[in-house]
């Protein structure tokens, strides 16, 4: 997104200023601001209170808003633990995980001429190859799966991806009231010759959040992966995944898994997933590489928190590879 340095940029919460100070210069919007500067751009965080406030202020003063969220390659450690961020998305239409309304990412994926942008697609192929080679995910503080973890090399495996209770992508992901328990039952019934596993979210494993599913129910139905494995490393052992709206579903596509979506995450509705829900606004058939190019390259900004300099996806991958073994 282009920046006009003459426009005042207001954050609708003080926490945002601290979280994004490497990416954007923001000042806090206060009652004093109302008196003198009404025509600024209002920044808020996704579908949280600050995001709704940014939209309300933009409507009130006839100006514009930008919603912020972590990028798809966020950090080495968990964001909830304060690990510094490598990436940020800015959206002046909606936000990528809200499938109930348009977003800038959806606009990119609906309209961008990927065929004509040879450099973008070359960068995309290079970036995907590096992500898979070095097992780079959204968070990068977990261990790779050891070859001995799975008892049989030749078994067919299906992975269910659990999420955290209260995840905004679940609220806005067009789930049509599907529950994780129903997703588990579907994974079992649709894959009678496969061993079914479920991956618990790292924030649940760390004790910081609750799961979106009843773990007592899960224990009776499938094999629980309680270890905090690196997602890319883990996905390489599976043939098929089931998810509601998790980003890990897209990482599964990158690895080569079949992906069944019970909600409408940013990568669903474009012809690369098996979709239980539908979104009429998503009008094109795209490749996995085109979706990656739109989301990870065109939609996302990168900054290196260790050098404190603007960055790109390749520097981000190289820095995470280097630093995660030192921290």
C-alpha positions as CSV (number, residue, x, y, z in Angstrom):
1,X,0.0,0.0,0.0
2,X,1.4,3.4,-0.9
3,X,2.0,5.9,1.9
4,X,1.3,9.7,1.8
5,X,3.6,11.2,4.5
6,X,1.4,14.3,4.9
7,X,-1.5,12.3,6.2
8,X,-1.8,11.8,10.0
9,X,-2.0,8.1,10.9
10,X,-3.9,7.3,14.1
11,X,-3.8,4.1,16.1
12,X,-7.0,3.3,17.9
13,X,-5.2,1.6,20.7
14,X,-1.8,2.2,22.4
15,X,-0.9,-1.5,22.1
16,X,-0.9,-1.2,18.3
17,X,1.7,1.5,18.3
18,X,4.1,-0.7,20.2
19,X,3.3,-3.8,18.1
20,X,3.9,-2.2,14.7
21,X,6.4,0.5,15.4
22,X,8.9,-1.2,13.0
23,X,6.4,-1.1,10.2
24,X,4.4,2.1,10.5
25,X,4.6,5.4,12.3
26,X,1.4,5.9,14.2
27,X,0.2,8.3,16.9
28,X,-2.5,7.5,19.4
29,X,-6.0,8.8,18.6
30,X,-7.4,10.7,21.6
31,X,-10.1,13.2,22.4
32,X,-7.5,15.9,21.8
33,X,-7.0,14.6,18.3
34,X,-10.7,15.1,17.6
35,X,-10.4,18.8,18.0
36,X,-7.5,19.4,15.5
37,X,-7.1,16.4,13.1
38,X,-10.2,14.6,12.0
39,X,-9.1,13.7,8.5
40,X,-6.3,11.2,9.4
41,X,-6.3,7.5,8.5
42,X,-7.4,5.3,11.4
43,X,-5.6,2.0,12.1
44,X,-7.0,-0.9,14.1
45,X,-6.3,-4.6,14.7
46,X,-8.4,-6.9,12.5
47,X,-11.8,-7.7,13.8
48,X,-10.9,-6.6,17.4
49,X,-12.3,-3.6,19.2
50,X,-9.6,-1.3,17.8
51,X,-10.4,-2.4,14.3
52,X,-14.1,-1.7,14.6
53,X,-13.2,1.7,16.2
54,X,-11.0,2.5,13.2
55,X,-13.9,1.7,10.8
56,X,-16.3,3.8,12.9
57,X,-14.0,6.8,13.0
58,X,-13.4,6.6,9.3
59,X,-17.1,6.6,8.6
60,X,-17.7,9.4,11.1
61,X,-15.1,11.8,9.6
62,X,-15.5,10.7,5.9
63,X,-11.9,9.4,5.7
64,X,-10.3,6.0,5.6
65,X,-9.2,3.1,7.8
66,X,-6.6,0.3,7.7
67,X,-6.9,-3.0,9.5
68,X,-3.7,-4.7,10.6
69,X,-2.8,-8.3,11.3
70,X,0.3,-10.5,11.7
71,X,1.7,-11.8,8.4
72,X,1.9,-15.5,7.4
73,X,5.5,-15.8,8.5
74,X,5.3,-14.1,11.8
75,X,8.2,-14.9,14.1
76,X,10.5,-17.4,15.7
77,X,8.6,-17.8,19.0
78,X,4.9,-17.3,19.6
79,X,3.4,-13.9,19.3
80,X,1.6,-14.4,22.6
81,X,5.0,-14.7,24.3
82,X,6.2,-11.4,22.8
83,X,8.4,-12.8,20.0
84,X,9.2,-9.9,17.6
85,X,7.4,-10.0,14.3
86,X,8.8,-10.3,10.8
87,X,5.7,-9.4,8.9
88,X,2.5,-7.4,8.8
89,X,-0.6,-7.2,6.6
90,X,-2.4,-3.9,6.0
91,X,-6.0,-4.0,4.6
92,X,-8.1,-0.9,3.7
93,X,-11.1,-3.1,2.7
94,X,-11.5,-5.8,5.3
95,X,-9.2,-8.5,6.7
96,X,-8.1,-11.7,5.1
97,X,-9.6,-14.1,7.6
98,X,-13.1,-12.6,7.4
99,X,-14.8,-14.4,4.6
100,X,-18.1,-12.7,5.3
101,X,-16.9,-9.5,3.6
102,X,-14.4,-8.5,0.9
103,X,-10.7,-7.9,1.8
104,X,-7.7,-6.5,0.0
105,X,-6.3,-10.0,-0.3
106,X,-9.5,-11.3,-1.9
107,X,-9.4,-8.4,-4.3
108,X,-5.8,-9.3,-5.3
109,X,-6.6,-12.9,-5.8
110,X,-9.7,-12.0,-7.8
111,X,-8.0,-9.5,-10.1
112,X,-4.2,-9.7,-10.2
113,X,-2.6,-10.7,-13.6
114,X,-0.3,-13.4,-12.3
115,X,0.4,-14.7,-15.8
116,X,2.1,-11.4,-16.8
117,X,4.2,-11.0,-13.7
118,X,7.1,-13.5,-14.4
119,X,9.3,-12.2,-11.6
120,X,6.6,-12.5,-9.0
121,X,6.0,-16.1,-10.0
122,X,9.7,-16.9,-10.1
123,X,10.1,-15.4,-6.6
124,X,7.1,-17.4,-5.5
125,X,8.6,-20.7,-6.6
126,X,11.9,-19.8,-4.9
127,X,10.2,-18.8,-1.7
128,X,8.1,-22.0,-1.5
129,X,11.1,-24.2,-2.1
130,X,13.0,-22.4,0.7
131,X,10.0,-22.6,3.1
132,X,9.8,-26.4,2.5
133,X,13.5,-27.0,2.6
134,X,14.0,-25.2,6.0
135,X,10.5,-25.9,7.5
136,X,9.6,-22.2,7.9
137,X,6.0,-21.7,9.2
138,X,4.1,-18.9,10.9
139,X,5.9,-19.7,14.2
140,X,9.3,-21.3,14.2
141,X,10.3,-22.3,17.7
142,X,9.3,-26.0,17.6
143,X,11.2,-29.2,16.8
144,X,11.0,-31.2,13.6
145,X,9.4,-34.6,13.6
146,X,11.9,-37.3,14.2
147,X,11.8,-40.2,11.6
148,X,11.0,-42.7,14.5
149,X,7.8,-40.8,15.6
150,X,5.4,-42.7,13.3
151,X,5.6,-46.4,13.7
152,X,4.9,-47.4,10.1
153,X,6.4,-45.8,7.0
154,X,3.8,-47.0,4.6
155,X,0.6,-46.2,6.5
156,X,-1.9,-43.7,5.1
157,X,-2.3,-40.8,7.5
158,X,-4.9,-38.0,7.8
159,X,-4.4,-35.0,10.0
160,X,-7.1,-32.9,11.6
161,X,-5.9,-29.4,12.6
162,X,-7.5,-28.1,15.8
163,X,-7.5,-24.4,16.5
164,X,-7.9,-22.2,19.6
165,X,-11.2,-21.3,21.1
166,X,-12.2,-17.8,20.2
167,X,-10.0,-17.6,17.1
168,X,-11.4,-14.7,15.0
169,X,-11.0,-16.8,11.8
170,X,-13.5,-19.2,13.2
171,X,-16.0,-16.5,14.0
172,X,-15.7,-15.0,10.5
173,X,-14.8,-18.1,8.5
174,X,-18.2,-19.0,7.2
175,X,-18.2,-22.3,9.0
176,X,-22.0,-22.9,8.6
177,X,-22.1,-24.1,12.2
178,X,-19.7,-27.0,11.6
179,X,-18.0,-28.2,14.8
180,X,-14.6,-29.7,15.2
181,X,-16.3,-32.9,16.4
182,X,-18.2,-33.1,13.1
183,X,-15.0,-32.5,11.2
184,X,-13.4,-35.4,13.2
185,X,-16.3,-37.7,12.4
186,X,-16.0,-36.8,8.7
187,X,-12.3,-37.4,8.6
188,X,-12.8,-40.8,10.1
189,X,-15.7,-41.9,7.9
190,X,-14.2,-40.5,4.7
191,X,-10.9,-42.2,5.2
192,X,-11.6,-45.7,6.4
193,X,-8.2,-47.0,5.4
194,X,-6.2,-44.2,7.0
195,X,-4.9,-43.6,10.5
196,X,-6.4,-40.3,11.8
197,X,-4.4,-37.9,13.9
198,X,-5.3,-34.5,15.4
199,X,-2.8,-31.6,15.9
200,X,-3.4,-29.4,18.9
201,X,-2.6,-25.7,18.5
202,X,0.8,-24.6,20.1
203,X,-1.0,-21.9,22.1
204,X,-3.1,-24.6,23.7
205,X,0.0,-26.8,24.3
206,X,1.7,-23.8,26.0
207,X,-1.3,-23.3,28.3
208,X,-2.0,-19.8,27.0
209,X,-5.3,-20.6,25.3
210,X,-8.1,-23.2,25.2
211,X,-8.7,-25.6,22.3
212,X,-11.7,-25.3,20.0
213,X,-12.6,-28.9,20.6
214,X,-13.4,-31.3,23.5
215,X,-10.2,-33.1,24.2
216,X,-12.0,-36.0,26.0
217,X,-14.1,-36.6,22.9
218,X,-10.9,-36.4,20.7
219,X,-9.1,-39.0,22.8
220,X,-11.8,-41.6,22.0
221,X,-11.8,-40.9,18.3
222,X,-8.3,-40.4,17.0
223,X,-4.6,-40.2,17.8
224,X,-3.6,-36.9,19.5
225,X,-0.3,-35.2,18.6
226,X,0.5,-33.3,21.7
227,X,4.1,-32.5,20.8
228,X,4.7,-29.0,19.5
229,X,6.1,-30.1,16.2
230,X,7.1,-27.7,13.4
231,X,4.0,-27.7,11.1
232,X,5.8,-28.1,7.8
233,X,7.9,-30.9,9.2
234,X,4.8,-32.6,10.5
235,X,2.8,-32.2,7.3
236,X,5.4,-34.0,5.2
237,X,4.2,-37.2,6.9
238,X,0.6,-36.8,5.9
239,X,-1.5,-37.4,2.7
240,X,-4.6,-35.3,3.6
241,X,-5.6,-32.7,6.2
242,X,-8.9,-31.5,7.6
243,X,-9.3,-27.9,8.9
244,X,-11.8,-25.3,9.6
245,X,-9.8,-22.1,8.8
246,X,-6.2,-22.7,9.9
247,X,-3.2,-21.3,8.0
248,X,-1.7,-24.8,8.4
249,X,-4.2,-26.0,5.8
250,X,-2.4,-23.8,3.2
251,X,1.0,-25.1,4.4
252,X,-0.4,-28.6,3.8
253,X,-1.2,-27.6,0.2
254,X,2.4,-26.3,-0.2
255,X,3.7,-29.7,1.0
256,X,1.4,-31.5,-1.4
257,X,-1.4,-32.7,0.9
258,X,-5.0,-32.8,-0.1
259,X,-6.9,-30.2,2.0
260,X,-10.5,-30.3,3.2
261,X,-11.9,-27.0,4.5
262,X,-15.0,-26.8,6.7
263,X,-14.7,-23.0,6.7
264,X,-13.6,-20.4,4.2
265,X,-10.0,-19.5,4.9
266,X,-8.1,-17.1,2.6
267,X,-6.9,-20.0,0.4
268,X,-10.3,-21.8,0.0
269,X,-12.8,-21.1,-2.8
270,X,-10.2,-20.8,-5.5
271,X,-10.2,-24.4,-6.7
272,X,-7.3,-25.9,-4.7
273,X,-9.2,-27.2,-1.7
274,X,-12.2,-29.4,-1.1
275,X,-14.7,-26.9,0.3
276,X,-17.6,-27.7,2.6
277,X,-18.6,-24.0,2.5
278,X,-18.9,-21.6,-0.5
279,X,-18.1,-18.0,-1.1
280,X,-19.7,-16.5,-4.2
281,X,-17.3,-13.5,-4.3
282,X,-14.3,-15.8,-5.1
283,X,-14.7,-16.1,-8.8
284,X,-11.4,-17.4,-10.2
285,X,-9.6,-20.8,-10.3
286,X,-6.1,-20.2,-9.0
287,X,-3.0,-22.3,-8.5
288,X,-1.4,-22.8,-5.1
289,X,1.5,-20.7,-6.3
290,X,-0.8,-17.8,-7.3
291,X,-2.5,-17.8,-3.9
292,X,0.9,-17.8,-2.3
293,X,2.1,-14.9,-4.4
294,X,-1.0,-12.9,-3.6
295,X,-0.9,-13.6,0.2
296,X,2.8,-13.9,1.1
297,X,4.3,-11.4,-1.4
298,X,1.7,-8.9,-2.6
299,X,-0.3,-8.6,0.5
300,X,2.4,-8.8,3.2
301,X,5.1,-6.4,4.4
302,X,8.3,-7.6,5.9
303,X,10.7,-6.1,8.5
304,X,13.8,-7.7,10.1
305,X,13.4,-7.1,13.9
306,X,17.1,-8.1,14.4
307,X,18.6,-5.6,12.0
308,X,15.6,-3.1,12.3
309,X,15.5,-2.7,8.5
310,X,12.8,-3.2,5.9
311,X,13.0,-6.7,4.6
312,X,11.5,-9.2,2.2
313,X,10.5,-12.8,2.3
314,X,13.9,-14.1,1.4
315,X,15.7,-12.2,4.1
316,X,13.0,-13.3,6.5
317,X,13.5,-17.0,5.7
318,X,17.3,-16.7,6.0
319,X,17.1,-14.8,9.3
320,X,14.7,-17.2,10.9
321,X,16.9,-20.1,9.7
322,X,19.9,-18.5,11.3
323,X,18.4,-17.1,14.5
324,X,16.1,-19.9,15.7
325,X,19.2,-22.1,16.4
326,X,20.8,-19.3,18.5
327,X,17.8,-18.2,20.7
